[in-house]
Amino acid sequence: MKYIIRKAEPKDAFGIYTAHMKSIQEVCSRDHSSEEVDAWVLVEK
C-alpha cells in the first residue's frame, strides 16, 4: 500500500474533526472516565 502525506486542506476539516472526536470517544474511553471523555468532547465542539 502506498501512502501520500500532504498538508491538510480546508476540505479535509470535517474528516479530521470526525476522526479526532471518534478517537476521543472510542480510544480515550479505555483510559478515562465517561465524565472526562464527555467534558473533552464538549470542549472540542
C-alpha positions as CSV (number, residue, x, y, z in Angstrom):
1,M,0.0,0.0,0.0
2,K,1.3,3.4,-0.9
3,Y,0.6,6.5,1.3
4,I,0.9,10.1,0.3
5,I,1.5,12.6,3.1
6,R,0.3,16.2,2.4
7,K,-0.8,19.3,4.2
8,A,-4.4,19.3,5.3
9,E,-6.7,21.5,3.2
10,P,-10.0,23.2,4.2
11,K,-11.9,20.4,2.5
12,D,-10.3,17.9,5.0
13,A,-11.7,19.7,8.1
14,F,-14.8,17.6,8.6
15,G,-12.9,14.3,8.2
16,I,-10.2,15.4,10.6
17,Y,-12.8,16.6,13.2
18,T,-14.7,13.3,12.9
19,A,-11.5,11.2,13.3
20,H,-10.5,13.3,16.3
21,M,-13.9,13.0,18.0
22,K,-14.1,9.3,17.4
23,S,-10.6,8.8,18.9
24,I,-11.6,10.7,22.0
25,Q,-14.9,8.8,22.4
26,E,-13.6,5.3,21.5
27,V,-9.9,5.1,22.3
28,C,-9.6,7.5,25.2
29,S,-12.6,5.9,26.9
30,R,-10.4,3.0,27.7
31,D,-8.2,5.1,30.0
32,H,-10.5,7.9,31.1
33,S,-13.9,8.1,32.9
34,S,-17.0,8.8,30.9
35,E,-17.2,12.2,32.7
36,E,-13.7,13.1,31.4
37,V,-14.4,12.0,27.9
38,D,-17.7,13.9,27.9
39,A,-16.0,17.1,29.1
40,W,-13.3,16.7,26.5
41,V,-15.8,16.3,23.7
42,L,-17.9,19.3,24.9
43,V,-14.8,21.5,24.9
44,E,-14.0,20.5,21.4
45,K,-17.4,21.3,20.0
